[in-house]
Amino acid sequence: MTGLLATNARVINVPQLAEDALWNELDLTPKPGLVDRLNNGSHRDMDHALFVRSIEAIAPWFARFAGLGEEHADKPAGMQLRLLRPMGIACEQAMYNATGGINTHKGGVFALGLLCFAAGRVTVISANSLCHEVSEICRGLVTRELRARSVAATAGERQFQQFGLTGARGEAESGFATVRSVLPYWRRDRQHELLLRLMAVNPDSNLVSRGGMSGLRYVQDYAGRLLINGWDSKALEKMDQALIGRHLSPGGSADLLSVAWVLGQC
């Protein structure tokens, strides 16, 4: 099976970890501003059942991403995005077919798809090797797709021109630098803390789309205060209501939590 290696008698199955990451992120509750088992967060068009259908549609593609990476492992990293993109688009379409056209996991498909693809290319699977390979695959992506655009057609392009934010492209090109900055805190039983740490530092483009830079700073400051002063489930539920009241959803941090789930077990 591609994307799967045994290291020190431990099998690392990156496509399976990617699927597990999506289930973990969905069921983590309470999750401020995001869909969970408690409520729909700041989303009127999404709920837990919709996310279940989305994950079921996406999950089979992770092994295909890994297989494609292995098939073309002999080609230079700079050629890989052109090979990967058609499959990524097909995976996104499977998601849209399952959700009635609602974008539930586009960011997750991008990030986790890259990790699975990278797993098919590397000889030794580790957090460092996967991040390095993703960075190499995405080298120059921000320059080509953000800096070179004179007219902003997408939300990501507008945010780059207005605020210099590079979004998911920049995170991937950096080899998931934001995730790696919090990865020392990763533990299976401390996912809420990890999410708060991501929310405190991540320049989340989803928050900027919904609330501008003031919305981003609000969530970053709120998460930072909880980390300093302490938190429990009631504090997270209070934060949830505060974000819902402002229509803020830290979806980018949710995507990075899924990346952290994979890297934390490699």
Buried (B, 14 or more C-beta within 10 A) or exposed (E): EBBBBEEEEEEBBBBBBBBBBBBBBBBBBBBBBBBBEBBBBBBEEBEBEBBBBBBEBBBEBBBBBBBBBBEBBEEEBEEBBEBBEEBBEEBBEBBBEBBEEBBBBBBBBBBBBBBBBBBBBBEEBBBBBBBBBBBBBBBEBBEEBBEEBEEBEEEBBBBBBEBEBBBBBBBBBBBBEBBBEBBEBBEEEEBBBBBBBBBBBBBBBBBBBBBBBEBBEBBBEBBBBBBEEEBEEEBBBBBBBBBBEBBBBBBBBBBBBBBBBBBBBB
